[in-house]
Amino acid sequence: MSNLRFSINSKSETPARTEIETRGFKLIVDEPAELGGTNQAPNPVEYILAGYAGCINVVAHITAKELNIDLKDLQISIEGDLNPARLFGTSFTERAGYQNLNVSLKTKSTIDETLKTKWLQEIENRCPVNDNLRNVTPINFSLN
């Protein structure tokens, strides 16, 4: 299979609100009021968590089928902590992004411990968003 390319285009509507288009879909990014937004849409770091959960869902179902797990349902919760000091330029001792992420999967399916461990390892190993969060991805910025 050849590489898949994904892209977005965005337009700033306010300092805290952005409209994004991808594959004919429109997304809005906004900040909570305490961060200067109008709290009308998720913020960028919430979209990271949402994208991560969506990716885990897809990979979990693919790998469950491969491992003959009868996956009856799946709930995914993700939470993370970040220190806004770097974002606001008040301190540069910690990184700007999430300090950690906690991922919790829940299912009513009965899975023995050995298979559960293998399944979770496959999800972690094969999820593209997990890969991007765990590893450095080269990024090239340009202006005009």
Backbone as CSV, one residue per row, in Angstrom:
resi,resn,N_x,N_y,N_z,CA_x,CA_y,CA_z,C_x,C_y,C_z
1,MET,0.850,-1.179,0.000,0.000,0.000,0.000,0.895,1.240,0.000
2,SER,0.546,2.216,-0.815,1.336,3.447,-0.865,0.968,4.359,0.315
3,ASN,1.809,5.350,0.531,1.572,6.288,1.629,0.252,7.011,1.462
4,LEU,-0.360,7.333,2.571,-1.586,8.128,2.587,-1.204,9.549,2.971
5,ARG,-1.745,10.518,2.274,-1.462,11.922,2.601,-2.747,12.569,3.083
6,PHE,-2.657,13.243,4.207,-3.772,13.992,4.756,-3.356,15.448,4.859
7,SER,-4.308,16.350,4.727,-3.983,17.766,4.821,-5.171,18.550,5.346
8,ILE,-4.892,19.733,5.835,-5.931,20.657,6.288,-5.567,22.048,5.787
9,ASN,-6.543,22.925,5.732,-6.332,24.350,5.503,-7.115,25.077,6.579
10,SER,-6.512,26.110,7.138,-7.203,26.828,8.199,-7.166,28.325,7.975
11,LYS,-8.121,28.987,8.611,-8.221,30.439,8.536,-8.509,30.952,9.938
12,SER,-7.698,31.898,10.384,-7.896,32.506,11.693,-9.114,33.420,11.658
13,GLU,-10.056,33.175,12.561,-11.231,34.037,12.669,-11.060,35.080,13.768
14,THR,-10.401,34.691,14.848,-10.037,35.584,15.952,-8.712,35.064,16.488
15,PRO,-8.094,35.759,17.438,-6.857,35.219,18.014,-7.016,33.841,18.663
16,ALA,-8.241,33.460,19.043,-8.439,32.173,19.706,-9.285,31.194,18.899
17,ARG,-9.840,31.623,17.789,-10.760,30.785,17.008,-10.228,30.591,15.589
18,THR,-10.253,29.339,15.138,-9.763,28.980,13.811,-10.794,28.100,13.128
19,GLU,-11.025,28.344,11.845,-11.866,27.452,11.046,-10.946,26.597,10.189
20,ILE,-11.180,25.299,10.208,-10.325,24.353,9.513,-11.166,23.534,8.540
21,GLU,-10.624,23.307,7.347,-11.285,22.462,6.356,-10.380,21.284,6.027
22,THR,-11.003,20.108,5.925,-10.304,18.903,5.505,-11.297,17.958,4.846
23,ARG,-10.989,17.493,3.671,-11.825,16.538,2.926,-13.290,16.958,2.876
24,GLY,-13.576,18.253,2.799,-14.949,18.728,2.729,-15.616,18.930,4.076
25,PHE,-14.904,18.652,5.159,-15.432,18.862,6.500,-14.914,20.176,7.053
26,LYS,-15.729,20.842,7.859,-15.291,22.054,8.552,-15.215,21.767,10.041
27,LEU,-14.115,22.160,10.635,-13.917,22.035,12.075,-13.679,23.429,12.628
28,ILE,-14.102,23.643,13.838,-13.823,24.899,14.528,-12.949,24.574,15.729
29,VAL,-11.924,25.376,15.920,-11.070,25.288,17.094,-11.254,26.588,17.855
30,ASP,-11.502,26.496,19.139,-11.680,27.667,19.978,-11.067,27.358,21.342
31,GLU,-10.893,28.367,22.124,-10.345,28.210,23.465,-11.431,28.482,24.497
32,PRO,-11.271,27.936,25.696,-12.186,28.310,26.771,-12.046,29.807,27.068
33,ALA,-13.050,30.381,27.686,-13.040,31.818,27.988,-11.806,32.216,28.796
34,GLU,-11.378,31.366,29.739,-10.218,31.711,30.577,-8.905,31.746,29.792
35,LEU,-8.930,31.220,28.556,-7.748,31.281,27.690,-7.962,32.231,26.510
36,GLY,-8.967,33.100,26.628,-9.180,34.133,25.625,-10.142,33.782,24.515
37,GLY,-10.797,32.643,24.601,-11.727,32.226,23.563,-13.173,32.474,23.938
38,THR,-14.058,31.905,23.121,-15.487,32.026,23.379,-16.098,30.693,23.813
39,ASN,-15.280,29.670,23.967,-15.700,28.353,24.450,-16.804,27.737,23.578
40,GLN,-16.689,27.925,22.251,-17.699,27.386,21.350,-17.246,26.124,20.621
41,ALA,-16.036,25.663,20.891,-15.520,24.452,20.250,-14.333,23.948,21.058
42,PRO,-13.933,22.704,20.829,-12.745,22.186,21.517,-11.503,23.007,21.150
43,ASN,-10.518,22.971,22.051,-9.254,23.659,21.753,-8.278,22.674,21.112
44,PRO,-7.131,23.158,20.633,-6.201,22.275,19.911,-5.766,21.041,20.700
45,VAL,-5.484,21.192,21.975,-5.001,20.032,22.728,-6.125,19.038,23.016
46,GLU,-7.384,19.510,23.036,-8.513,18.581,23.151,-8.698,17.812,21.847
47,TYR,-8.461,18.478,20.716,-8.526,17.781,19.428,-7.438,16.710,19.331
48,ILE,-6.285,16.946,19.930,-5.249,15.907,19.948,-5.779,14.668,20.665
49,LEU,-6.405,14.874,21.819,-6.959,13.742,22.561,-8.064,13.057,21.767
50,ALA,-8.917,13.842,21.116,-10.006,13.274,20.317,-9.456,12.462,19.149
51,GLY,-8.459,13.000,18.462,-7.847,12.278,17.357,-7.185,10.994,17.823
52,TYR,-6.544,11.063,18.988,-5.893,9.891,19.555,-6.940,8.819,19.875
53,ALA,-8.050,9.212,20.494,-9.105,8.253,20.825,-9.688,7.636,19.556
54,GLY,-9.886,8.452,18.524,-10.414,7.930,17.266,-9.479,6.915,16.636
55,CYS,-8.186,7.200,16.687,-7.195,6.285,16.129,-7.143,4.990,16.932
56,ILE,-7.149,5.104,18.247,-7.146,3.909,19.097,-8.369,3.054,18.794
57,ASN,-9.525,3.682,18.619,-10.749,2.941,18.312,-10.587,2.107,17.038
58,VAL,-10.090,2.718,15.977,-9.921,2.009,14.706,-8.939,0.844,14.870
59,VAL,-7.778,1.132,15.450,-6.747,0.095,15.591,-7.199,-0.996,16.559
60,ALA,-7.919,-0.628,17.603,-8.412,-1.623,18.555,-9.353,-2.611,17.877
61,HIS,-10.210,-2.114,17.009,-11.136,-3.011,16.312,-10.415,-3.879,15.275
62,ILE,-9.471,-3.297,14.540,-8.701,-4.076,13.562,-7.958,-5.211,14.263
63,THR,-7.254,-4.878,15.338,-6.432,-5.880,16.016,-7.288,-6.876,16.801
64,ALA,-8.413,-6.437,17.339,-9.307,-7.375,18.030,-9.783,-8.448,17.063
65,LYS,-10.148,-8.033,15.866,-10.594,-9.000,14.855,-9.470,-9.973,14.510
66,GLU,-8.251,-9.442,14.322,-7.108,-10.303,13.999,-6.794,-11.296,15.112
67,LEU,-7.030,-10.882,16.361,-6.733,-11.729,17.518,-7.937,-12.562,17.960
68,ASN,-9.001,-12.527,17.146,-10.237,-13.262,17.453,-10.859,-12.858,18.789
69,ILE,-10.782,-11.578,19.095,-11.447,-11.039,20.275,-12.830,-10.594,19.848
70,ASP,-13.839,-11.098,20.527,-15.219,-10.710,20.244,-15.484,-9.389,20.978
71,LEU,-15.163,-8.295,20.307,-15.265,-6.978,20.922,-16.718,-6.509,20.854
72,LYS,-17.376,-6.523,21.998,-18.792,-6.179,22.061,-19.010,-4.672,22.140
73,ASP,-18.122,-3.986,22.756,-18.240,-2.549,22.934,-16.851,-2.021,23.282
74,LEU,-16.663,-0.751,23.157,-15.375,-0.159,23.530,-15.592,1.289,23.918
75,GLN,-15.081,1.641,25.071,-15.076,3.027,25.527,-13.628,3.416,25.767
76,ILE,-13.265,4.611,25.337,-11.890,5.089,25.484,-11.931,6.430,26.195
77,SER,-11.168,6.551,27.259,-11.027,7.820,27.975,-9.553,8.185,27.968
78,ILE,-9.266,9.450,27.687,-7.882,9.922,27.694,-7.844,11.251,28.427
79,GLU,-6.866,11.384,29.306,-6.661,12.666,29.979,-5.176,12.960,30.025
80,GLY,-4.862,14.231,30.068,-3.465,14.627,30.108,-3.304,15.957,30.809
81,ASP,-2.105,16.188,31.286,-1.778,17.427,31.984,-0.741,18.192,31.192
82,LEU,-0.950,19.493,31.080,0.087,20.343,30.506,0.215,21.599,31.337
83,ASN,1.403,22.165,31.304,1.699,23.386,32.040,1.664,24.539,31.041
84,PRO,0.750,25.506,31.205,0.618,26.587,30.223,1.712,27.653,30.312
85,ALA,2.685,27.500,31.207,3.706,28.536,31.404,4.483,28.840,30.127
86,ARG,4.888,27.822,29.383,5.641,28.057,28.146,4.755,28.730,27.101
87,LEU,3.517,28.273,26.973,2.575,28.882,26.030,2.483,30.390,26.250
88,PHE,2.407,30.794,27.500,2.259,32.217,27.817,3.593,32.923,28.045
89,GLY,4.703,32.226,27.836,6.022,32.839,27.910,6.487,33.204,29.301
90,THR,5.919,32.599,30.324,6.314,32.933,31.697,7.406,32.026,32.247
91,SER,7.602,30.866,31.612,8.654,29.944,32.022,8.960,29.016,30.859
92,PHE,10.222,28.645,30.733,10.620,27.747,29.660,11.291,26.490,30.216
93,THR,11.006,26.162,31.482,11.631,24.989,32.093,10.926,23.691,31.712
94,GLU,9.617,23.733,31.450,8.888,22.539,31.040,8.468,22.673,29.585
95,ARG,8.218,21.564,28.956,7.747,21.586,27.577,6.339,22.177,27.508
96,ALA,5.936,22.622,26.323,4.632,23.263,26.143,3.500,22.243,26.052
97,GLY,3.807,21.046,25.601,2.773,20.035,25.375,2.430,19.233,26.608
98,TYR,1.655,18.190,26.367,1.247,17.312,27.460,2.463,16.743,28.173
99,GLN,2.400,16.754,29.494,3.452,16.161,30.321,3.287,14.639,30.381
100,ASN,2.042,14.189,30.259,1.723,12.763,30.271,0.315,12.585,29.730
101,LEU,0.025,11.398,29.273,-1.325,11.039,28.841,-1.696,9.717,29.498
102,ASN,-2.917,9.629,29.973,-3.433,8.398,30.566,-4.585,7.916,29.687
103,VAL,-4.414,6.718,29.140,-5.405,6.134,28.243,-6.069,4.968,28.964
104,SER,-7.396,4.974,28.979,-8.150,3.903,29.616,-9.149,3.333,28.616
105,LEU,-9.063,2.028,28.388,-10.011,1.338,27.515,-10.921,0.489,28.390
106,LYS,-12.205,0.465,28.063,-13.167,-0.358,28.791,-13.999,-1.128,27.786
107,THR,-14.232,-2.397,28.106,-15.106,-3.241,27.290,-15.771,-4.266,28.194
108,LYS,-16.936,-4.711,27.775,-17.628,-5.779,28.498,-17.174,-7.151,28.013
109,SER,-16.381,-7.185,26.957,-15.882,-8.448,26.425,-14.955,-9.111,27.433
110,THR,-15.011,-10.421,27.498,-14.134,-11.188,28.378,-12.858,-11.522,27.614
111,ILE,-11.724,-11.055,28.139,-10.433,-11.262,27.474,-9.444,-11.716,28.545
112,ASP,-8.787,-12.858,28.318,-7.827,-13.315,29.331,-6.617,-12.376,29.362
113,GLU,-5.885,-12.409,30.454,-4.799,-11.444,30.701,-3.710,-11.491,29.633
114,THR,-3.340,-12.670,29.170,-2.295,-12.785,28.147,-2.735,-12.130,26.853
115,LEU,-3.959,-12.404,26.431,-4.490,-11.825,25.205,-4.705,-10.321,25.359
116,LYS,-5.141,-9.896,26.537,-5.331,-8.463,26.801,-4.005,-7.716,26.655
117,THR,-2.940,-8.268,27.204,-1.615,-7.643,27.100,-1.176,-7.569,25.644
118,LYS,-1.346,-8.656,24.891,-0.970,-8.670,23.469,-1.788,-7.647,22.693
119,TRP,-3.080,-7.579,22.955,-3.963,-6.652,22.260,-3.553,-5.200,22.517
120,LEU,-3.313,-4.854,23.772,-2.895,-3.485,24.103,-1.555,-3.141,23.456
121,GLN,-0.631,-4.088,23.423,0.660,-3.853,22.766,0.476,-3.612,21.276
122,GLU,-0.400,-4.374,20.633,-0.669,-4.191,19.206,-1.287,-2.819,18.941
123,ILE,-2.204,-2.408,19.791,-2.826,-1.089,19.629,-1.761,-0.003,19.727
124,GLU,-0.948,-0.063,20.775,0.115,0.941,20.957,1.092,0.935,19.786
125,ASN,1.452,-0.234,19.319,2.454,-0.377,18.273,1.957,0.085,16.901
126,ARG,0.664,-0.054,16.638,0.150,0.171,15.289,-0.656,1.456,15.111
127,CYS,-0.964,2.156,16.180,-1.754,3.389,16.090,-0.873,4.539,15.589
128,PRO,-1.158,5.108,14.401,-0.337,6.201,13.878,-0.288,7.430,14.788
129,VAL,-1.395,7.746,15.442,-1.385,8.913,16.339,-0.505,8.625,17.552
130,ASN,-0.573,7.413,18.067,0.318,7.031,19.168,1.774,7.202,18.742
131,ASP,2.086,6.773,17.523,3.446,6.917,17.004,3.863,8.386,16.964
132,ASN,2.968,9.252,16.475,3.304,10.682,16.417,3.468,11.296,17.795
133,LEU,2.720,10.836,18.767,2.845,11.378,20.115,4.099,10.874,20.827
134,ARG,4.523,9.668,20.520,5.695,9.082,21.182,7.025,9.453,20.538
135,ASN,7.004,9.814,19.275,8.251,10.024,18.541,8.309,11.421,17.931
136,VAL,9.514,11.882,17.734,9.709,13.180,17.089,9.370,13.046,15.607
137,THR,8.538,13.947,15.119,8.196,14.008,13.698,8.803,15.284,13.132
138,PRO,9.610,15.197,12.087,10.175,16.408,11.506,9.062,17.353,11.029
139,ILE,9.186,18.607,11.380,8.213,19.624,10.988,8.967,20.776,10.334
140,ASN,8.493,21.207,9.186,9.129,22.312,8.456,8.169,23.480,8.391
141,PHE,8.545,24.596,9.001,7.742,25.824,8.971,8.188,26.712,7.822
142,SER,7.241,27.436,7.209,7.578,28.445,6.212,6.574,29.579,6.327
143,LEU,6.939,30.736,5.808,6.063,31.895,5.826,6.039,32.486,4.426
144,ASN,4.842,32.643,3.876,4.638,33.155,2.508,5.508,32.379,1.537
